[in-house]
Amino acid sequence: MRRPAGTIAVGIALAVFALLLASCTVGGSDVPSASASPPATGVPSPQAQEPAESLGTPGAAGCAPASPQRTDTVSGFPEVQGTANPGNTLYGLIMGDTPLRASNTTTKFVWRITGTGDVTVSVKRPDGSAGQLVWGPESHDDSTYLRPGDEWGTGVILNVAGCWEFVVRHGAAQASVYLLVTPPAAPAPKATPAPVPTSSG
């Protein structure tokens, strides 16, 4: 009795499937399951970091000159480079507009410094007295700011015009940033109201 063509096709398909299944199970433990997850190592993958580069002439005490700046191509914020001891680097993002103007609002800075160990950030006011951080340094785990080193954030009130110095230490690494803060913007003059014409007679 002649079998229908459809029955023959189904039989061939089942035979091919059986052969494929057998080939996948050879060596059992060497073939991972499709639902298996990769083993967790507990160590996060290191972020790719941008190379160190010079943004200009290193800053010096008294802002002579001030630390070099540019606009960060990723965040759009001003970026400043510190004057570091040999073998180390410090970069920072100024989370606000420049030139900096004296005000009573908190300015946030994001720092990237090489080195290991504890981090300290000290501030020197234009008159040489010690400034005070509003908050920080706070460690940042994830970031799109990829300069060398670990990332930390600080907040400070720059309420006086002049040269402010930030000293960042990370173990043996040490660097200073010299920022020139300009006087507050002059208030806009009040508009003088136009005289009201008077009617005659």
Backbone torsions as a table, in degrees:
resi	resn	phi	psi	omega
1	MET	NA	130.7	-176.3
2	ARG	-80.5	128.9	180.0
3	ARG	-79.9	146.6	176.5
4	PRO	-61.9	147.8	-178.9
5	ALA	-60.2	-34.2	-179.7
6	GLY	-63.6	-38.8	-179.7
7	THR	-64.6	-41.1	179.8
8	ILE	-63.6	-42.4	-179.1
9	ALA	-62.9	-40.4	178.5
10	VAL	-64.3	-40.6	-179.7
11	GLY	-63.5	-41.3	179.2
12	ILE	-64.5	-42.4	-180.0
13	ALA	-61.8	-40.4	179.0
14	LEU	-65.9	-38.0	-179.7
15	ALA	-66.0	-42.3	178.7
16	VAL	-63.8	-41.9	178.5
17	PHE	-61.1	-40.7	179.8
18	ALA	-63.7	-40.9	178.7
19	LEU	-64.4	-42.1	178.6
20	LEU	-63.7	-40.9	179.6
21	LEU	-63.4	-40.7	-179.9
22	ALA	-65.0	-40.4	-178.8
23	SER	-67.5	-30.7	-179.8
24	CYS	-74.1	-26.1	-175.5
25	THR	-93.7	-3.2	178.0
26	VAL	-68.0	133.7	-178.9
27	GLY	75.8	13.7	177.4
28	GLY	14.4	-73.5	-171.2
29	SER	-70.5	-14.4	-179.4
30	ASP	-83.0	-10.5	-177.9
31	VAL	-107.0	109.0	-176.9
32	PRO	-70.2	150.1	175.6
33	SER	-70.7	148.2	-178.8
34	ALA	-65.5	-22.3	-178.0
35	SER	-96.9	2.5	-177.5
36	ALA	-72.1	141.0	177.8
37	SER	-97.0	149.4	176.8
38	PRO	-65.4	149.5	-178.6
39	PRO	-65.2	139.8	178.0
40	ALA	-82.9	131.6	-179.1
41	THR	-96.2	-19.3	-177.2
42	GLY	80.0	-0.6	179.7
43	VAL	-115.2	115.5	-178.5
44	PRO	-64.8	149.5	177.9
45	SER	-67.8	134.5	179.5
46	PRO	-67.6	143.3	178.4
47	GLN	-76.9	141.2	172.5
48	ALA	-66.5	134.7	-175.9
49	GLN	-118.7	146.5	176.7
50	GLU	-72.0	147.7	178.9
51	PRO	-69.2	157.0	174.6
52	ALA	-70.0	141.1	178.3
53	GLU	-148.3	155.7	179.3
54	SER	-84.3	130.9	176.1
55	LEU	-94.9	-2.1	-179.7
56	GLY	147.8	-165.2	-179.8
57	THR	-64.7	128.1	-178.9
58	PRO	-58.0	144.0	178.7
59	GLY	-71.4	160.2	179.7
60	ALA	-140.8	167.2	-177.3
61	ALA	-55.1	143.4	-179.4
62	GLY	75.1	12.3	-177.6
63	CYS	57.5	39.5	178.1
64	ALA	-119.3	72.4	5.1
65	PRO	-94.1	173.2	171.2
66	ALA	-70.4	159.3	179.5
67	SER	-62.7	141.7	-176.1
68	PRO	-68.3	146.3	-179.1
69	GLN	-132.2	161.0	171.1
70	ARG	-156.3	175.3	175.6
71	THR	-93.2	124.5	178.3
72	ASP	-65.4	130.9	-174.1
73	THR	-72.4	-21.1	-178.1
74	VAL	-90.0	-53.8	-174.6
75	SER	-86.9	-26.4	-175.3
76	GLY	84.6	-2.1	179.1
77	PHE	-86.4	158.2	174.8
78	PRO	-64.6	137.3	177.5
79	GLU	-115.3	138.8	-179.5
80	VAL	-124.2	148.0	177.8
81	GLN	-113.2	132.9	179.8
82	GLY	-85.7	165.9	174.1
83	THR	-96.2	107.3	-170.8
84	ALA	-107.8	160.7	173.7
85	ASN	-71.6	162.1	-172.8
86	PRO	-54.8	136.7	177.3
87	GLY	85.7	2.5	-177.7
88	ASN	-130.8	163.6	178.4
89	THR	-139.9	153.8	172.9
90	LEU	-139.1	127.8	172.9
91	TYR	-127.5	153.7	178.9
92	GLY	-146.0	149.4	172.3
93	LEU	-104.4	132.0	175.3
94	ILE	-96.4	111.7	-174.0
95	MET	-84.4	66.4	-179.6
96	GLY	179.1	-173.6	-178.2
97	ASP	-84.7	150.9	171.9
98	THR	-124.2	150.7	4.7
99	PRO	-67.9	147.7	178.4
100	LEU	-66.8	139.2	177.6
101	ARG	-119.7	142.0	178.9
102	ALA	-60.5	131.2	179.0
103	SER	-161.0	172.4	178.5
104	ASN	-99.2	16.1	176.4
105	THR	-96.1	156.0	-179.1
106	THR	-82.7	130.0	174.7
107	THR	-102.4	129.7	-179.8
108	LYS	-94.1	139.1	175.0
109	PHE	-124.0	140.7	173.6
110	VAL	-114.4	121.0	-175.3
111	TRP	-109.2	143.1	170.3
112	ARG	-125.9	114.3	-178.1
113	ILE	-132.0	141.4	175.3
114	THR	-75.2	176.7	-179.2
115	GLY	106.0	-179.5	179.9
116	THR	-139.8	164.6	176.6
117	GLY	96.3	-159.0	-177.4
118	ASP	-72.5	152.0	178.4
119	VAL	-115.2	134.3	172.8
120	THR	-129.4	146.0	177.0
121	VAL	-130.7	119.8	177.3
122	SER	-115.6	154.1	-175.1
123	VAL	-126.3	135.6	175.8
124	LYS	-118.6	126.9	-178.8
125	ARG	-77.8	167.1	-178.5
126	PRO	-57.4	-29.4	179.8
127	ASP	-85.4	4.0	178.7
128	GLY	92.5	-9.6	179.1
129	SER	-77.1	161.6	-178.2
130	ALA	-76.1	131.9	172.8
131	GLY	-89.3	177.9	-177.2
132	GLN	-136.0	134.8	175.6
133	LEU	-74.0	142.2	172.5
134	VAL	-75.3	-37.3	175.4
135	TRP	-157.8	161.9	176.6
136	GLY	98.5	178.3	0.5
137	PRO	-73.7	138.3	177.9
138	GLU	-113.4	133.1	-180.0
139	SER	-74.4	138.3	175.5
140	HIS	-112.4	124.7	-178.7
141	ASP	-84.5	-49.5	-177.1
142	ASP	-112.9	138.9	-177.4
143	SER	-162.4	156.7	172.3
144	THR	-99.2	1.4	177.4
145	TYR	-92.7	109.1	-163.3
146	LEU	-115.0	35.5	172.5
147	ARG	-70.2	161.2	-177.4
148	PRO	-60.0	146.8	174.3
149	GLY	98.7	-176.1	179.2
150	ASP	-86.8	157.8	-175.3
151	GLU	-109.8	139.0	-179.9
152	TRP	-141.0	150.5	178.7
153	GLY	-118.8	146.0	176.0
154	THR	-140.7	159.8	174.2
155	GLY	-130.6	138.9	-178.4
156	VAL	-148.4	150.9	176.1
157	ILE	-99.9	116.5	179.4
158	LEU	-98.4	84.1	-169.8
159	ASN	-100.5	6.0	-179.6
160	VAL	-133.2	138.1	176.9
161	ALA	-73.6	146.8	179.5
162	GLY	136.2	-166.1	-177.4
163	CYS	-93.9	118.1	176.7
164	TRP	-101.7	138.6	178.8
165	GLU	-116.2	130.4	173.5
166	PHE	-110.1	128.2	176.6
167	VAL	-114.0	118.0	-178.0
168	VAL	-112.2	127.8	179.0
169	ARG	-122.6	135.9	178.3
170	HIS	-138.2	89.0	-173.1
171	GLY	65.4	-124.5	179.8
172	ALA	-80.2	-11.9	179.9
173	ALA	-80.5	137.1	177.9
174	GLN	-145.3	138.5	179.9
175	ALA	-152.6	152.9	179.0
176	SER	-122.2	144.0	174.2
177	VAL	-120.5	131.3	-178.4
178	TYR	-114.0	114.0	-175.1
179	LEU	-117.6	130.2	178.3
180	LEU	-91.6	119.5	178.2
181	VAL	-102.7	126.8	-177.3
182	THR	-90.3	161.9	178.5
183	PRO	-61.8	158.9	178.2
184	PRO	-59.5	151.6	177.7
185	ALA	-64.9	137.7	178.5
186	ALA	-66.9	137.8	179.0
187	PRO	-62.9	145.2	179.7
188	ALA	-65.1	136.6	179.6
189	PRO	-63.7	143.4	178.5
190	LYS	-70.7	138.7	179.8
191	ALA	-70.8	134.1	177.7
192	THR	-83.6	122.5	-178.7
193	PRO	-63.4	141.2	179.1
194	ALA	-68.9	142.2	179.3
195	PRO	-63.4	143.3	179.7
196	VAL	-86.9	121.1	-179.2
197	PRO	-65.5	143.0	177.9
198	THR	-103.8	144.4	179.3
199	SER	-81.8	142.1	179.3
200	SER	-100.4	136.2	173.8
201	GLY	35.8	NA	NA
